[in-house]
Amino acid sequence: LKQHANLETGTFHIGLGNSMPGMALIREFRKRFPGMQVQVELGSWAKIIAAVVEQRVDVGVLPNVPDDGRFVRKTCLKQDVVAIVAEDAPLAQLTQTSCAELMRHPLIFRTATSSTQRVVDRGFRNGGFTPRPTMVLDTRDGVYEAAANGLGVGFMWEFGSSREDRIRKLRVIDFEHGHAEHIFHLSARASPLISAFKAIQL
């Protein structure tokens, strides 16, 4: 009975690398457990991995979680890193671009602990390019605002935000595609709430 009461009125801790798809998962979770308080930690990929390992959160939602035995993972969707530009930028007329083309424009990067930046770095490196960004920001929202204000080309996970205002998204043909977004938790940590969260279908 006590455990049942906790399922109705307790606190569930979730770590998110991006607002989406995490907020959509939380919306469905709250429909099932309306009395449950949800506490969310937002941060870089490395910060959320650490939050799960240190058990500051019950579950995390991140792309490309390592399959190294520490975690139980479930794929909730697959997505790509896309380039983002202001809606009045010359590149905004395109639907896709290449690393060679992007080298001709000011680039806005994330810090090295970002999963987005790892995909971007690998894409340029595989093409033989060594870009020097004009700006480096530590949050996705910062990159979004910089791109929206015409400061250059930023990068984000295509479903990383429900916002679409003031920017255009472009597929980058040289980037790896189909990255898994995982719901994950420590292998040694399980609970009915974790199982319920993992069972959500978007």
C-alpha positions in Angstrom: 0.0 0.0 0.0 2.8 2.4 0.9 4.5 1.7 -2.5 1.2 2.3 -4.3 0.8 5.6 -2.4 4.3 6.6 -3.5 3.4 5.9 -7.1 0.5 8.4 -6.8 2.2 11.2 -4.8 6.0 10.8 -4.8 8.7 12.6 -6.7 10.3 11.4 -9.9 13.7 12.8 -11.1 14.4 13.0 -14.8 17.6 14.2 -16.6 17.2 15.8 -20.0 19.9 16.8 -22.5 17.3 18.6 -24.6 13.8 19.8 -23.8 12.3 17.5 -26.5 11.5 14.7 -26.7 11.8 14.7 -22.9 8.9 17.1 -22.3 6.6 15.0 -24.5 7.5 11.9 -22.5 6.8 13.8 -19.2 3.4 14.9 -20.6 2.4 11.3 -21.1 3.9 10.2 -17.8 1.9 13.0 -16.0 -1.3 11.8 -17.6 -0.7 8.4 -16.0 0.5 9.7 -12.6 -1.2 13.1 -12.2 -0.3 13.3 -8.5 3.4 12.7 -9.1 5.8 15.6 -8.8 8.4 15.6 -11.6 11.8 17.3 -11.0 13.9 17.9 -14.1 17.6 18.4 -14.5 18.6 19.9 -17.8 22.2 19.9 -18.9 24.8 18.8 -21.4 25.2 15.1 -22.4 28.1 14.6 -20.0 26.2 16.3 -17.1 23.1 14.0 -17.6 25.2 10.9 -17.8 26.8 11.9 -14.5 23.4 12.6 -13.0 22.3 9.1 -13.8 25.5 7.5 -12.6 25.4 9.5 -9.3 21.7 8.7 -8.9 20.6 12.4 -8.8 18.0 11.4 -11.3 15.9 8.2 -11.8 16.1 8.2 -15.6 17.8 10.2 -18.3 16.8 11.0 -21.9 19.8 11.4 -24.2 21.0 10.5 -27.7 23.8 7.9 -28.2 23.9 6.5 -24.6 26.9 4.1 -24.5 26.1 0.4 -24.5 28.8 -0.4 -21.9 26.9 -2.4 -19.3 26.3 0.5 -16.9 22.8 1.3 -18.3 19.6 -0.2 -19.4 18.6 1.7 -22.6 15.4 2.0 -24.6 15.2 3.8 -27.9 12.3 6.3 -28.0 13.1 7.8 -31.4 15.8 8.4 -34.0 16.9 11.8 -35.1 19.7 13.8 -36.8 21.7 16.8 -36.0 20.6 19.6 -38.3 22.1 23.1 -39.2 20.0 26.0 -38.1 20.0 29.5 -39.7 18.0 32.7 -39.4 14.9 32.6 -41.6 16.3 35.6 -43.7 19.8 34.1 -44.1 20.9 33.1 -47.6 21.1 29.4 -46.6 17.4 29.5 -45.4 16.3 29.0 -49.0 17.9 25.5 -49.0 16.6 22.3 -47.4 20.1 20.6 -47.1 23.7 21.6 -47.2 27.2 20.2 -46.9 30.3 20.7 -44.7 32.1 22.3 -47.7 29.3 24.9 -48.0 29.1 25.5 -44.3 32.9 26.3 -44.2 32.0 29.5 -46.1 29.8 30.8 -43.3 30.2 31.9 -39.6 29.7 28.8 -37.4 28.2 28.6 -33.9 29.4 25.6 -31.9 28.5 24.0 -28.6 31.1 23.1 -26.0 32.9 19.8 -26.3 30.7 18.0 -23.6 27.6 18.3 -26.0 26.4 15.3 -27.9 25.4 17.7 -30.7 28.9 19.0 -31.0 30.4 15.5 -31.1 28.3 14.8 -34.2 29.2 18.1 -35.8 33.0 17.6 -35.1 32.9 14.1 -36.5 31.1 15.3 -39.7 33.6 18.1 -40.4 36.6 15.9 -39.5 35.4 13.0 -41.8 35.2 15.6 -44.6 38.8 16.7 -44.0 37.7 20.1 -42.6 38.9 21.9 -39.4 36.4 24.7 -38.9 37.1 27.6 -36.5 33.7 28.7 -35.0 33.0 32.4 -34.5 31.1 31.6 -31.3 31.0 28.8 -28.8 28.0 28.5 -26.4 27.3 26.2 -23.6 23.5 25.7 -24.1 21.2 24.7 -27.0 19.0 27.8 -26.3 22.1 30.0 -26.7 22.9 28.5 -30.0 19.2 28.8 -31.1 19.1 32.5 -30.2 22.4 33.3 -31.8 21.3 31.6 -35.1 17.9 33.2 -35.0 19.6 36.6 -34.6 21.7 36.1 -37.7 25.0 35.5 -36.0 25.8 32.4 -38.1 25.0 28.7 -38.6 24.2 26.7 -35.4 23.5 23.1 -34.9 20.9 21.2 -32.9 19.1 17.8 -32.7 16.2 18.1 -35.2 13.6 17.2 -32.5 15.5 18.9 -29.7 13.0 21.7 -29.3 9.3 22.3 -30.1 10.3 25.9 -31.2 10.4 26.6 -34.9 10.2 30.4 -34.8 12.8 32.6 -36.5 15.0 29.8 -37.8 15.2 27.3 -40.7 16.6 23.7 -40.3 18.8 22.2 -43.0 19.9 18.6 -43.3 23.7 18.3 -43.5 24.5 15.5 -45.9 27.9 14.8 -44.4 26.7 14.1 -40.9 25.9 10.7 -39.6 22.1 10.0 -39.6 19.7 8.1 -37.5 21.0 8.6 -34.0 19.0 6.8 -31.3 17.5 8.9 -28.5 17.5 6.7 -25.4 15.5 6.6 -22.2 18.0 5.1 -19.8 18.8 4.3 -16.2 21.5 2.5 -14.1 21.4 -1.3 -14.6 21.2 -1.8 -10.9 18.3 0.6 -10.5 14.7 -0.4 -11.2 11.3 0.6 -10.0 7.7 0.6 -11.2 7.9 4.3 -12.0 11.1 3.7 -14.1 9.3 0.9 -15.9 6.2 3.1 -16.5 8.3 5.9 -17.9 10.2 3.5 -20.3 6.9 2.1 -21.5 5.8 5.4 -22.9 5.3 5.4 -26.7 5.6 8.7 -28.6 
